[in-house]
Amino acid sequence: MSHDGSLFPFSPRSRELQARVAAFVRERIVPAEPGFAAHAADPATRWSIPPVLEALKAEAKAQGLWNLFLPESAGGLSNLDYAPVAEAMGRSLVAPEVFNCNAPDTGNMEVLMHFATPHQQAPWLPRLLAGEIRSGFAMTEPDVASSDATNIAMPIVREGDEYVINGRKWWTTGAADPRCAILIVMGVTEPDAPAHQRQSMVLVPMDTPGVRIVRPLTVFGYDDAPSGHVELAFENVRVPVSNRLGEPGSGFAIAQARLGPGRIHHCMRLIGLAQRALEAMVERARTRVAFGRPLGGHGMAQEAIARSRCEIEQARLLTLQAAAALDARGNKGAKDLIGMIKIVAPSMACRVIDRAIQLHGGGGLSQDHFLAQAYAGARSLRLADGPDEVHLAALARSMLKA
């Protein structure tokens, strides 16, 4: 046990950053949320960048609250030290980008750091680290069950010194953002290789001829403008063979490496979102009167609050354990724990936010509270990093083998 009484020994730097990020989210970002919502609600501005975002980014950068996701190997924090910082950011859906710690850019930056050559990094990585551009990760396809990554089928065909790409991708988060400059695209370059060595990842600049946004996709009606989650068409898109990351057929391995830290980031952000929903639930139960007494005087509300706190604490402890294991044993050594948090955290967040919506009545379903959009985000994460069923099956197989 660490000297502050917690089970996990966070470094002094982590504890300081936890407090500073939490204060920034509370004092600067949450009060700005109505401004973000108004910008997105206006058809004239919804697919443009809210000026308040760039102002908050400049403020965070000036305070050194920037790129905190960076792994220790790049001068950043350990996974354990970063985890509670990510939780603080997760309280607001707009906060991660303010600190340049938002998906999919964090995962893409780590891929560029670990798998790209200096020549491949030069046009993109410094600008991503500076928050000047955005990126997308184009893996999921509409025509195959992409939960099985060996199904990824979009052909990336070599012709001389170029790759020619034809096909469709969807759920490419961030690709609608006007600042999105680069895509990491996964497709089949080695069709005759074994199943896990067929795909490669290729860098495709967003302005390459033949790259076309088909449509933004909605999550329960939310299009998450201006970044969005889009369906993309690739029509005779040509890029140099030198844009391939790593060896031919290494796409699956790169995808696995990308997902370890990212899953911890997602789970801790969800815990922050669930914690904020619980606090809103408690406040509502104290102040709203129904059937002659405050909601908090009713047993059903008490049960919702108590169960929610228990479930958040359980998920937090498990996620911190996974983060510590990732630091100590790497992706392979922590894979069961990472699978467990992906099973536990998104479902927990959905349950807690759903209870908070219930206590807020009709208002909980509306744009007057953050809860409906929070639920949409939490529910999508039961699919985005691989569906629950994949993680359950992988965990069970691992246990049966042991």
N, C-alpha and C positions, 0 to 999 in steps of 0.2 A: 504494500500500500504506500502511495506517495505521501509526502509530508503534509499535503493539504487535505488528506483524508480520503481522496478518491482512490479507486482501484487502479487507475492508470496514471503513470508518472509523466504528465505533460511537462515539457521544458519551460523554463521561465519565459522564453520568447513566445511560445505557444499561448501561455496564460495571458501575457500582455496583449497579444493579437486578438485573442478571444474577446477580451474586454473592449478593445478599441473598435473591432468590427461590429460587435453587438451594439455599442453606443452609436456608431455611424448609421447602422440600419434603423435603429429606433428613432434617432433624432433627425436624420437627413433623408432617408429613403422612404420609410413608411409615410411620413407626411407628404411626400411627393407623389405617392401612388395615384391620387385623384387626377393629378396633371397628366400622368401617363395614360390613364383611362380616357380622359377627355380627348387627348390627341388621337388615340386609337378609335374613338367613337365618331370622329369627324371624317367623312368619306374623302375630303380633300387632302387630309394629312396622314391617314392611317397606314399607308405603306411608305412613309418617310420616317426619319429618325427624330424622336422628340428632342428638342434642344436641351431639355432638363437632363437627359441621359448623358450627353457629352459634358455638361457642366458638373454633374456628380462624378463622372469618371475622372475629370481633371482634379477635382477635390480629393478623391480617394488616392489618386496617383501622387499628388503633392504630399499626402500624409503617409506615404509608403505602404498603403494598403492595396497592393497591386501585385498581380501574378503570384498570389500566395499559394496556389495549387502546385507550383513548381516542385518537382521531387528533390529530395536531398542532394542527389547527384548533380543537380543544376543550381545548387546554392539555396534551395528552398527548405521546406519543412518535411519531416517524416510523415508517413500516412497517418500515424497516430496523432501527431501534433496538429496536422491539418484538419482532422476529422471534426473537432468541436468548432473550428473556425467555419467550416462548411455548414455546420448546423446553424450557426448564427446567420450566415448568408441566406439559408433556406427559408427563413421566416418571411421573406418577400420574394415573389416570383420575378421581380425586376432586379433584385439585389446582385445576383452573381455576376451579371455583365458589368455592373458598376465597378467591380473589383477585378475585371478581366479574368474571371474564374468560372465562366459559363460554358456549358456543353452546347454544341459539340467541339468548340474551339480548344478547350483544355485537352481533350483526347487527341485532337489533330495536332496540336503543338507538341505533345509528347511523342506522337508517331514521327513527326518531322525531326525532333531532337534525337530520337534513338535509331531511326531507320533511313533517314534521308542523307544524301551526300551534301557536303558544303555547297556545291553548285545547285542542288535542289532546294536547299534551305534558303539561299540568299534572297530570292524574290519575295518570299512569303513569311518565313519565321520571324524576322525582326519586326515586320509590320503587324503580325498577329500579336506578338509580345507587347507591342506598343498600343494595341487596341485600335489601330487605324483601319484594319480590314476585318472581315469575318470569313468563315469557311464553312463548308458542308461536308458531310460524310455520306456518300451515296453507296449504300450496300443493299438495303431491302428492295425487293422487286414485287410488283403487283401480281405476276403470273405464277409465282412459285411460293411454297411455304418457306419463308425466309428464316423461320425459327430454326430450321436445319440449314446451317450456313453452307453445307456441301451442295445444297440445291441452287445456290446463286449461279445464274446461267447466262448472264449478258455476255455476248462474245466480244472479246478484245483481240482483234486479229492483226498479226504482224504483216506489214507490207513494206519490205526494205527496212528503212530506218524509222518507220512510223508504225504506230498502232492505230487501227481504225475501229471505232466503237459505235455499235448500233444497239438500241434497246431502250427499255424503260426502267426507271427507278422511282420509288416513292418514299414518303416519310423522310425526306432529306431536310432535316431541320436547319434553318438559317439560310437556305438557298434563295429565298425571296427577298432577303435583306439587300437593300441597294449597295451595301458595303461588301457583300459576299464576293470575294475575288478568286477563290480557289476551292476546288472540290477534290477530295480523295475518293476515287471511284474503284469499286471492287468488281471484277468480272473474270471470265474464264480466258486465260491466255494459253493454258496447257491442257486442251480437252482430252488428251489420251493418258494423262498422268493419273495416279491413284486419287481417290475422291478428295483427300485433304491437301493435295498439292496441285490442284487445277487452277485455282484463282490467284490473281495478282492484284496489287493495288497500284493505281496509276494517278499521277497528278494531272488534273484537267482544269486549266484556267476557266473561270466562269464565262469569259467573253470569247471562248473558242467557237468558231462557226459550227453550227449544228447542235449546240447545247440550247435547249428550249424549256422554259417553265410551262408545263401544261396547265397546272392549276394549283392553287393553295388547297390543302386538305384541312378539314375542320375536326376538332376534338369536342364532341358534344356541342357543336355550334361555334366554338371558339376557333378563330383562324390564327391567333397569336401573331397578328401583324405587329411590327413590320418584318419580323424575321420569318415567321411561318414555318409550316411543314409542307413541302411541295412534292408534286409528281413532276419528274423531269423526263424529257425525251432526249436521246442521243441519236442524231441522224447523220451518219457518215462523219463523225467527229474524229479528227486526226490530231494526234500529239506525237512528239518524238519518243522513240523507245527509251531514251534517256530519262523520261518522266516516270518510269516504273520505279517503285520503292522496293529495295531489296532484290533478292533473287527471283527468277521466274517461279511462280507457284507458291510464293511465301505469304500470300494474302491472308490465308486462314490463320497462320501463326502470328502475323502482325495484329490481326483482329483480336486474338486472344490476349496478347500482351497489352493492347490498348484498353481492355475491359476491366482489368483488376482494380487499379486505382479509381477509374471512373465510376465503378459500381459503388465503391465506398463513398465517393463524393455525392452521388445521387441519393444514397440511403441516408446520409447525414443531413442533406438538405431537406429530405422528406421528413426527417425527425424534427427539424426546426419548424417546418410548416405545420406538422401535427401539434407541436408544442404551442404555436401561436393559436391554432384552432381551439386547443384545450383552454387557453387563457381567455379566449373570447367566450367560450362556453361557460366558464366560471363567472365571468363578469355578467353575462346575460342571466344566469341563474340567480345572481345576487339582486339584480335590479328589476327584472321583469316579474310582474305579478299576474298570476292566473289562479282562478278558483280560490280566491281569498287569501293567498299567501305567495311569497316569492317562489319562483320555479325551483329554487334550491331547497325549498322545504318539502318538495315532492320526492318520494323514494326513487322514481324512475330517473329523474334528473341526477340525483345523487349517485345512482349506479352508473350512469353514463360518464359522469366526471371521474369517479373512482376507477372504473375499468380503463378509461382512457389514460389516466396517469400510469397505471400499472403497465399497460401495453407499451407506452412510450419509453418508460424506464427499461423494460426488457429489451426492446429493439435497440436502444442506445448502447446498452452494455454489450450486446452481441456484436454490434457494428464496430465498437471500439476494440473488441477482442479480435475481430477480423482485420482491422487496421494494424494492430500490434503484430498479428501473425504475418501479415503481408510484409511488414518491415523486417521481421526476423527470418522468414522462410521463403519470401518471394511468392510469385503468382502460383506456382505449382504447390508449394507447401501450404498455402492459405486457401486453395480452391474450394474445399468443402465449406469453410466458414464464409467465403464470399458468396457461394451458392445459397447458404442459409440466410444471409442478410437480404438477398434478393427475393427470397421466398417470404421473409417476415416483414421487412420494412414497408414496401408499398401497400400490402394488404392492411397493415396496422394503420398507416396514414389514411387510407380510404375509410376504415371503420371510424377512426376518431373524427375526421372531417364530416363524415355522414352524421354522426351524433351531434356535432356542433350545428350542422344545418338544421337538424330536427329541433334543437332547442331554440333556434332563431326563427322557427316557423317559416311563413312565406318569404320573409325577408332573406332568409338563408339561401333561397334559390335565386335571388335577384342579384343585380349588379351593385346593390347598395352595400354588400359585404364581400369580402375576398373569398368567401367559402366555396361558392359554386365553381369559380375558376380554379381554385386550389384543388377541388375534388377532381376536375377534369385532368389537371396535371398529374395528380397522384395516380389516377386510374390508368393513364397512358403508360406510366412507368411499370405497370404489371406486364407490359408487352415490350417496351422500348429496349431494354437490356436483355431481351430473351424472355419468353413467357414463363409464368410460374411453373408450368408443367415440365419445361426443359430443365429447370433448376432442381425440381423435385426428383425427376428421373435420374439426373446426373449424380445427385447426392446419394440416392438409394443405391445406385450401381457401385459407387465408391465404397459405401458401407458394406455391401454384399461381397465385394472383392477382398476387403481388408482381412 
